[in-house]
Amino acid sequence: MSTVIEQPVEARLVAAAPRMPSIPATLHYDRRDPFAVRMTFPAPATLEGVEVCWAFSRELLVAGLEGPEGDGDVRVRPYGFDRTVLEFHAPEGTAVVHIRSGEVRRFLQATSELVPLGLEHLQLDLDRDLAELMRDAC
């Protein structure tokens, strides 16, 4: 069984101009990091021209489907009937994207089949993680 889930999504970038261009993005989940999800934007879709990856908690994404969530760099909230808004806050500015809520739910369902919500801690190998930290410290 695979330990990684990757799902392409269509993100609509909200900008000052009335046109909302679609940009490709990918949601990632890895059971080796069971509490986190990642959203990656390809280089052509970013201001710096390099791939950008945001990591945030799976729990934030789940809760953000139902109501506004997040106080930090990533905030999630429902928007209308079938949209979810993700806000990414950085020193350079804020990016706001809309994603179809159905795509987010499908992704979360796949992650829950891999690692059920609430059982993420069972995926952790603290001895291995500590050994890696110690090895990197030398």
C-alpha positions as CSV (number, residue, x, y, z in Angstrom):
1,M,0.0,0.0,0.0
2,S,1.2,3.5,-0.9
3,T,2.2,5.8,1.9
4,V,1.7,9.0,-0.1
5,I,-1.4,10.5,-1.6
6,E,-1.1,13.2,-4.2
7,Q,-4.1,14.9,-5.8
8,P,-4.0,17.6,-8.4
9,V,-6.6,20.4,-7.8
10,E,-7.6,23.4,-9.7
11,A,-7.1,26.5,-7.7
12,R,-8.6,29.9,-8.6
13,L,-6.3,32.7,-7.6
14,V,-8.2,35.7,-6.2
15,A,-6.6,38.9,-7.3
16,A,-7.4,42.5,-7.5
17,A,-8.4,42.2,-11.1
18,P,-11.9,40.8,-11.8
19,R,-10.5,37.8,-13.7
20,M,-9.7,34.8,-11.5
21,P,-7.1,32.7,-13.3
22,S,-6.9,28.9,-12.7
23,I,-3.6,27.6,-11.5
24,P,-2.7,24.0,-11.0
25,A,-1.8,22.9,-7.5
26,T,-1.3,19.6,-5.8
27,L,-2.4,18.4,-2.4
28,H,0.0,15.9,-0.7
29,Y,-0.3,13.6,2.3
30,D,2.4,11.3,3.6
31,R,1.7,8.8,6.4
32,R,5.3,9.4,7.6
33,D,4.1,12.9,8.5
34,P,0.6,12.0,9.5
35,F,-0.6,15.3,11.0
36,A,0.4,17.4,8.0
37,V,-0.8,18.1,4.5
38,R,1.0,20.1,1.8
39,M,-0.2,22.2,-1.0
40,T,2.3,22.8,-3.8
41,F,2.1,25.5,-6.5
42,P,4.3,25.1,-9.6
43,A,6.9,27.6,-10.5
44,P,5.0,29.4,-13.3
45,A,2.2,30.1,-10.8
46,T,4.4,31.9,-8.2
47,L,5.8,35.4,-8.1
48,E,9.3,34.1,-7.5
49,G,9.2,31.7,-10.4
50,V,10.0,28.7,-8.2
51,E,7.8,25.9,-6.8
52,V,6.2,26.9,-3.5
53,C,5.0,24.3,-1.0
54,W,2.9,25.2,2.1
55,A,2.5,22.7,5.0
56,F,-0.3,22.9,7.4
57,S,-2.3,20.5,9.6
58,R,-4.8,18.1,8.2
59,E,-7.1,19.0,11.1
60,L,-7.1,22.7,9.9
61,L,-8.2,21.6,6.4
62,V,-11.0,19.4,7.9
63,A,-12.3,22.1,10.2
64,G,-12.0,24.8,7.5
65,L,-14.6,23.0,5.4
66,E,-17.2,23.7,8.1
67,G,-16.2,27.2,9.3
68,P,-13.3,29.7,9.4
69,E,-10.2,28.2,10.9
70,G,-6.6,29.3,11.4
71,D,-4.8,32.1,13.0
72,G,-1.4,31.9,11.5
73,D,0.2,31.7,8.0
74,V,-2.6,29.4,6.6
75,R,-6.3,30.1,7.1
76,V,-9.2,28.0,5.7
77,R,-12.9,28.7,5.4
78,P,-15.9,27.7,3.4
79,Y,-17.1,30.0,0.6
80,G,-20.5,29.6,-0.9
81,F,-22.0,26.2,-1.8
82,D,-19.0,24.3,-3.0
83,R,-15.8,26.4,-2.6
84,T,-13.2,26.4,0.1
85,V,-10.9,29.4,0.5
86,L,-7.3,29.0,1.5
87,E,-5.3,32.1,2.5
88,F,-1.5,31.8,2.6
89,H,0.2,34.7,4.5
90,A,3.9,35.4,4.0
91,P,6.1,38.5,4.6
92,E,5.9,39.1,0.8
93,G,2.1,39.3,0.9
94,T,-1.0,37.1,1.0
95,A,-2.3,34.7,-1.6
96,V,-5.9,33.7,-1.6
97,V,-7.2,30.7,-3.6
98,H,-10.5,29.0,-4.0
99,I,-10.7,25.2,-4.5
100,R,-13.8,23.1,-5.0
101,S,-14.8,21.7,-1.7
102,G,-15.6,18.4,-3.3
103,E,-11.9,18.0,-4.3
104,V,-10.9,18.8,-0.8
105,R,-13.3,16.3,0.7
106,R,-12.2,13.6,-1.8
107,F,-8.5,14.2,-0.8
108,L,-9.4,14.1,2.9
109,Q,-11.3,10.9,2.4
110,A,-8.3,9.3,0.8
111,T,-6.0,10.5,3.6
112,S,-8.5,9.1,6.2
113,E,-8.4,5.7,4.5
114,L,-4.6,5.7,4.7
115,V,-4.5,7.1,8.3
116,P,-7.8,7.5,10.1
117,L,-8.4,10.9,11.8
118,G,-7.5,10.7,15.4
119,L,-5.1,7.8,14.9
120,E,-2.2,9.8,13.4
121,H,0.0,9.2,16.5
122,L,0.1,5.5,15.7
123,Q,2.1,6.3,12.6
124,L,4.9,7.9,14.5
125,D,8.2,6.1,15.2
126,L,9.7,8.3,17.9
127,D,12.9,6.2,18.2
128,R,13.6,6.5,14.5
129,D,12.8,10.2,14.5
130,L,15.1,10.8,17.5
131,A,17.9,8.9,15.8
132,E,17.5,11.0,12.7
133,L,17.7,14.2,14.8
134,M,20.8,13.0,16.6
135,R,22.4,12.0,13.3
136,D,21.7,15.4,11.8
137,A,23.1,17.2,14.9
138,C,26.6,15.7,14.4
